Amino acid sequence: MPVGNAPSFHYSSAVKHFDVYRRRRLGALIVMVLLAGTLYARTGSADSPSDAYTVASGDTLWEIATEHYPPSEDPRVVIETIREENGLEGYGLQPGQRLELPR
């Protein structure tokens, strides 16, 4: 067997393909973990669909809606949801009153 005519293997191309495969698997794993975390955060637990809030002196439904909910949500809709959840007739609040803030 002549030394200079030995068959050559393209080792570097196999390594490159393996690296691409490994990066794709890692990317897919990261996406699955992020999706699972997002789904888990949205479902929450069945025991606590809302948060409790005790009204302080001077609190208004508008302040509660803007402080406890993201700015992307319309405070008017949040206020009506809070009223429905707690069976409030009007918009007045009493200090010490306990409100359930739906999520």
mmCIF file of the C-alpha atoms, coordinates in Angstrom:
data_MODEL
# 
_entry.id   MODEL 
# 
loop_
_atom_site.group_PDB 
_atom_site.id 
_atom_site.type_symbol 
_atom_site.label_atom_id 
_atom_site.label_alt_id 
_atom_site.label_comp_id 
_atom_site.label_asym_id 
_atom_site.label_entity_id 
_atom_site.label_seq_id 
_atom_site.pdbx_PDB_ins_code 
_atom_site.Cartn_x 
_atom_site.Cartn_y 
_atom_site.Cartn_z 
_atom_site.occupancy 
_atom_site.B_iso_or_equiv 
_atom_site.pdbx_formal_charge 
_atom_site.auth_seq_id 
_atom_site.auth_comp_id 
_atom_site.auth_asym_id 
_atom_site.auth_atom_id 
_atom_site.pdbx_PDB_model_num 
ATOM 1   C CA . MET A 1 1   ? 0.000   0.000  0.000  1.00 0.00 ? 1   MET A CA 1 
ATOM 2   C CA . PRO A 1 2   ? 1.605   3.209  -1.062 1.00 0.00 ? 2   PRO A CA 1 
ATOM 3   C CA . VAL A 1 3   ? 1.773   5.906  1.557  1.00 0.00 ? 3   VAL A CA 1 
ATOM 4   C CA . GLY A 1 4   ? 1.025   8.835  -0.728 1.00 0.00 ? 4   GLY A CA 1 
ATOM 5   C CA . ASN A 1 5   ? -2.107  7.325  -2.306 1.00 0.00 ? 5   ASN A CA 1 
ATOM 6   C CA . ALA A 1 6   ? -4.109  6.542  0.846  1.00 0.00 ? 6   ALA A CA 1 
ATOM 7   C CA . PRO A 1 7   ? -7.776  7.507  0.639  1.00 0.00 ? 7   PRO A CA 1 
ATOM 8   C CA . SER A 1 8   ? -8.541  10.808 2.310  1.00 0.00 ? 8   SER A CA 1 
ATOM 9   C CA . PHE A 1 9   ? -11.523 11.380 4.557  1.00 0.00 ? 9   PHE A CA 1 
ATOM 10  C CA . HIS A 1 10  ? -13.286 14.669 4.747  1.00 0.00 ? 10  HIS A CA 1 
ATOM 11  C CA . TYR A 1 11  ? -13.183 14.873 8.504  1.00 0.00 ? 11  TYR A CA 1 
ATOM 12  C CA . SER A 1 12  ? -13.703 18.625 8.677  1.00 0.00 ? 12  SER A CA 1 
ATOM 13  C CA . SER A 1 13  ? -17.003 18.520 6.767  1.00 0.00 ? 13  SER A CA 1 
ATOM 14  C CA . ALA A 1 14  ? -18.359 15.825 9.123  1.00 0.00 ? 14  ALA A CA 1 
ATOM 15  C CA . VAL A 1 15  ? -17.406 17.948 12.125 1.00 0.00 ? 15  VAL A CA 1 
ATOM 16  C CA . LYS A 1 16  ? -19.114 21.007 10.632 1.00 0.00 ? 16  LYS A CA 1 
ATOM 17  C CA . HIS A 1 17  ? -22.318 19.034 10.045 1.00 0.00 ? 17  HIS A CA 1 
ATOM 18  C CA . PHE A 1 18  ? -22.238 17.706 13.600 1.00 0.00 ? 18  PHE A CA 1 
ATOM 19  C CA . ASP A 1 19  ? -21.845 21.250 14.986 1.00 0.00 ? 19  ASP A CA 1 
ATOM 20  C CA . VAL A 1 20  ? -24.831 22.441 12.950 1.00 0.00 ? 20  VAL A CA 1 
ATOM 21  C CA . TYR A 1 21  ? -26.895 19.494 14.186 1.00 0.00 ? 21  TYR A CA 1 
ATOM 22  C CA . ARG A 1 22  ? -25.868 20.194 17.783 1.00 0.00 ? 22  ARG A CA 1 
ATOM 23  C CA . ARG A 1 23  ? -26.729 23.905 17.505 1.00 0.00 ? 23  ARG A CA 1 
ATOM 24  C CA . ARG A 1 24  ? -30.144 23.075 16.030 1.00 0.00 ? 24  ARG A CA 1 
ATOM 25  C CA . ARG A 1 25  ? -30.874 20.645 18.859 1.00 0.00 ? 25  ARG A CA 1 
ATOM 26  C CA . LEU A 1 26  ? -29.813 23.228 21.429 1.00 0.00 ? 26  LEU A CA 1 
ATOM 27  C CA . GLY A 1 27  ? -31.968 25.885 19.755 1.00 0.00 ? 27  GLY A CA 1 
ATOM 28  C CA . ALA A 1 28  ? -34.979 23.565 19.708 1.00 0.00 ? 28  ALA A CA 1 
ATOM 29  C CA . LEU A 1 29  ? -34.447 22.761 23.381 1.00 0.00 ? 29  LEU A CA 1 
ATOM 30  C CA . ILE A 1 30  ? -34.299 26.450 24.299 1.00 0.00 ? 30  ILE A CA 1 
ATOM 31  C CA . VAL A 1 31  ? -37.494 27.171 22.353 1.00 0.00 ? 31  VAL A CA 1 
ATOM 32  C CA . MET A 1 32  ? -39.307 24.276 24.064 1.00 0.00 ? 32  MET A CA 1 
ATOM 33  C CA . VAL A 1 33  ? -38.232 25.459 27.525 1.00 0.00 ? 33  VAL A CA 1 
ATOM 34  C CA . LEU A 1 34  ? -39.366 29.033 26.802 1.00 0.00 ? 34  LEU A CA 1 
ATOM 35  C CA . LEU A 1 35  ? -42.721 27.845 25.469 1.00 0.00 ? 35  LEU A CA 1 
ATOM 36  C CA . ALA A 1 36  ? -43.265 25.551 28.438 1.00 0.00 ? 36  ALA A CA 1 
ATOM 37  C CA . GLY A 1 37  ? -42.465 28.416 30.827 1.00 0.00 ? 37  GLY A CA 1 
ATOM 38  C CA . THR A 1 38  ? -44.873 30.724 29.013 1.00 0.00 ? 38  THR A CA 1 
ATOM 39  C CA . LEU A 1 39  ? -47.671 28.163 29.082 1.00 0.00 ? 39  LEU A CA 1 
ATOM 40  C CA . TYR A 1 40  ? -47.062 27.415 32.761 1.00 0.00 ? 40  TYR A CA 1 
ATOM 41  C CA . ALA A 1 41  ? -47.115 31.125 33.641 1.00 0.00 ? 41  ALA A CA 1 
ATOM 42  C CA . ARG A 1 42  ? -50.408 31.656 31.792 1.00 0.00 ? 42  ARG A CA 1 
ATOM 43  C CA . THR A 1 43  ? -52.246 28.721 33.322 1.00 0.00 ? 43  THR A CA 1 
ATOM 44  C CA . GLY A 1 44  ? -51.286 29.458 36.935 1.00 0.00 ? 44  GLY A CA 1 
ATOM 45  C CA . SER A 1 45  ? -52.871 27.373 39.642 1.00 0.00 ? 45  SER A CA 1 
ATOM 46  C CA . ALA A 1 46  ? -56.570 26.622 39.943 1.00 0.00 ? 46  ALA A CA 1 
ATOM 47  C CA . ASP A 1 47  ? -56.538 27.657 43.616 1.00 0.00 ? 47  ASP A CA 1 
ATOM 48  C CA . SER A 1 48  ? -55.491 31.272 43.012 1.00 0.00 ? 48  SER A CA 1 
ATOM 49  C CA . PRO A 1 49  ? -57.082 32.825 39.895 1.00 0.00 ? 49  PRO A CA 1 
ATOM 50  C CA . SER A 1 50  ? -56.930 36.268 41.526 1.00 0.00 ? 50  SER A CA 1 
ATOM 51  C CA . ASP A 1 51  ? -54.906 38.310 43.987 1.00 0.00 ? 51  ASP A CA 1 
ATOM 52  C CA . ALA A 1 52  ? -56.328 39.831 47.159 1.00 0.00 ? 52  ALA A CA 1 
ATOM 53  C CA . TYR A 1 53  ? -55.961 43.557 47.792 1.00 0.00 ? 53  TYR A CA 1 
ATOM 54  C CA . THR A 1 54  ? -56.987 45.519 50.875 1.00 0.00 ? 54  THR A CA 1 
ATOM 55  C CA . VAL A 1 55  ? -58.152 49.043 50.107 1.00 0.00 ? 55  VAL A CA 1 
ATOM 56  C CA . ALA A 1 56  ? -56.225 51.829 51.832 1.00 0.00 ? 56  ALA A CA 1 
ATOM 57  C CA . SER A 1 57  ? -57.590 55.269 52.627 1.00 0.00 ? 57  SER A CA 1 
ATOM 58  C CA . GLY A 1 58  ? -57.817 57.369 49.464 1.00 0.00 ? 58  GLY A CA 1 
ATOM 59  C CA . ASP A 1 59  ? -57.513 54.436 47.038 1.00 0.00 ? 59  ASP A CA 1 
ATOM 60  C CA . THR A 1 60  ? -59.539 54.556 43.847 1.00 0.00 ? 60  THR A CA 1 
ATOM 61  C CA . LEU A 1 61  ? -60.347 51.847 41.344 1.00 0.00 ? 61  LEU A CA 1 
ATOM 62  C CA . TRP A 1 62  ? -58.359 53.784 38.738 1.00 0.00 ? 62  TRP A CA 1 
ATOM 63  C CA . GLU A 1 63  ? -55.211 53.797 40.915 1.00 0.00 ? 63  GLU A CA 1 
ATOM 64  C CA . ILE A 1 64  ? -55.586 50.096 41.686 1.00 0.00 ? 64  ILE A CA 1 
ATOM 65  C CA . ALA A 1 65  ? -56.068 49.269 37.994 1.00 0.00 ? 65  ALA A CA 1 
ATOM 66  C CA . THR A 1 66  ? -53.036 51.284 36.875 1.00 0.00 ? 66  THR A CA 1 
ATOM 67  C CA . GLU A 1 67  ? -50.734 50.084 39.685 1.00 0.00 ? 67  GLU A CA 1 
ATOM 68  C CA . HIS A 1 68  ? -51.535 46.357 39.636 1.00 0.00 ? 68  HIS A CA 1 
ATOM 69  C CA . TYR A 1 69  ? -51.982 45.681 35.922 1.00 0.00 ? 69  TYR A CA 1 
ATOM 70  C CA . PRO A 1 70  ? -49.632 46.180 32.960 1.00 0.00 ? 70  PRO A CA 1 
ATOM 71  C CA . PRO A 1 71  ? -49.789 49.505 31.099 1.00 0.00 ? 71  PRO A CA 1 
ATOM 72  C CA . SER A 1 72  ? -50.882 47.660 27.947 1.00 0.00 ? 72  SER A CA 1 
ATOM 73  C CA . GLU A 1 73  ? -54.287 46.932 29.526 1.00 0.00 ? 73  GLU A CA 1 
ATOM 74  C CA . ASP A 1 74  ? -57.011 49.565 29.346 1.00 0.00 ? 74  ASP A CA 1 
ATOM 75  C CA . PRO A 1 75  ? -57.742 50.700 32.941 1.00 0.00 ? 75  PRO A CA 1 
ATOM 76  C CA . ARG A 1 76  ? -61.444 51.173 32.129 1.00 0.00 ? 76  ARG A CA 1 
ATOM 77  C CA . VAL A 1 77  ? -61.804 47.506 31.197 1.00 0.00 ? 77  VAL A CA 1 
ATOM 78  C CA . VAL A 1 78  ? -59.801 46.454 34.270 1.00 0.00 ? 78  VAL A CA 1 
ATOM 79  C CA . ILE A 1 79  ? -62.022 48.585 36.533 1.00 0.00 ? 79  ILE A CA 1 
ATOM 80  C CA . GLU A 1 80  ? -65.178 46.964 35.179 1.00 0.00 ? 80  GLU A CA 1 
ATOM 81  C CA . THR A 1 81  ? -63.637 43.502 35.609 1.00 0.00 ? 81  THR A CA 1 
ATOM 82  C CA . ILE A 1 82  ? -62.746 44.295 39.230 1.00 0.00 ? 82  ILE A CA 1 
ATOM 83  C CA . ARG A 1 83  ? -66.280 45.584 39.866 1.00 0.00 ? 83  ARG A CA 1 
ATOM 84  C CA . GLU A 1 84  ? -67.860 42.443 38.360 1.00 0.00 ? 84  GLU A CA 1 
ATOM 85  C CA . GLU A 1 85  ? -65.508 40.113 40.240 1.00 0.00 ? 85  GLU A CA 1 
ATOM 86  C CA . ASN A 1 86  ? -66.293 41.769 43.581 1.00 0.00 ? 86  ASN A CA 1 
ATOM 87  C CA . GLY A 1 87  ? -69.977 42.542 43.013 1.00 0.00 ? 87  GLY A CA 1 
ATOM 88  C CA . LEU A 1 88  ? -69.504 46.291 43.465 1.00 0.00 ? 88  LEU A CA 1 
ATOM 89  C CA . GLU A 1 89  ? -72.550 48.450 42.724 1.00 0.00 ? 89  GLU A CA 1 
ATOM 90  C CA . GLY A 1 90  ? -70.716 51.739 42.252 1.00 0.00 ? 90  GLY A CA 1 
ATOM 91  C CA . TYR A 1 91  ? -67.169 53.010 42.072 1.00 0.00 ? 91  TYR A CA 1 
ATOM 92  C CA . GLY A 1 92  ? -66.672 54.003 45.705 1.00 0.00 ? 92  GLY A CA 1 
ATOM 93  C CA . LEU A 1 93  ? -64.326 52.038 47.962 1.00 0.00 ? 93  LEU A CA 1 
ATOM 94  C CA . GLN A 1 94  ? -64.087 51.815 51.741 1.00 0.00 ? 94  GLN A CA 1 
ATOM 95  C CA . PRO A 1 95  ? -60.738 51.629 53.594 1.00 0.00 ? 95  PRO A CA 1 
ATOM 96  C CA . GLY A 1 96  ? -60.146 48.059 54.757 1.00 0.00 ? 96  GLY A CA 1 
ATOM 97  C CA . GLN A 1 97  ? -62.369 46.626 52.038 1.00 0.00 ? 97  GLN A CA 1 
ATOM 98  C CA . ARG A 1 98  ? -60.932 43.449 50.508 1.00 0.00 ? 98  ARG A CA 1 
ATOM 99  C CA . LEU A 1 99  ? -60.908 43.194 46.711 1.00 0.00 ? 99  LEU A CA 1 
ATOM 100 C CA . GLU A 1 100 ? -60.108 40.232 44.521 1.00 0.00 ? 100 GLU A CA 1 
ATOM 101 C CA . LEU A 1 101 ? -57.979 41.370 41.584 1.00 0.00 ? 101 LEU A CA 1 
ATOM 102 C CA . PRO A 1 102 ? -58.497 38.934 38.701 1.00 0.00 ? 102 PRO A CA 1 
ATOM 103 C CA . ARG A 1 103 ? -55.523 37.907 36.607 1.00 0.00 ? 103 ARG A CA 1 
# 
